[in-house]
Amino acid sequence: MKPIYRALLRLYPYDFRFWFGAEMTEAFAASAADTRCAIRELASVAVGCAAEWFAKWTGCPMARSRAIPDLRMMRPAGVSKEDWFGGARGGCSSGT
């Protein structure tokens, strides 16, 4: 049932999976010994996934506390704005 659970977790929004995916997988592994509990967890993943997408689509990311930052879009510490955004404007920060 673990592969099915991991496949269902991929249906969640990326940001939610990034922050909570490992913890959810660990919780499922701990409860997988009991078949009834594992089936209940599989059903809750489907309901939770629908709820997360609904919240993401209908809520304002600035107003809701559930807005999780997308770390792929954040500028790393110590990198200047010019270096980070230079490639997006077609500029070259290497000086060549």
Buried (B, 14 or more C-beta within 10 A) or exposed (E): EEEEBEEBBEBBBEBBBBEBBEEBBEEBEEBBEEEEEBEEBBEEBEEBBEEBBEBBEEEEEEEEEEBBEEEEEEEEEEEEEEBEEBEEEEEEEEEE
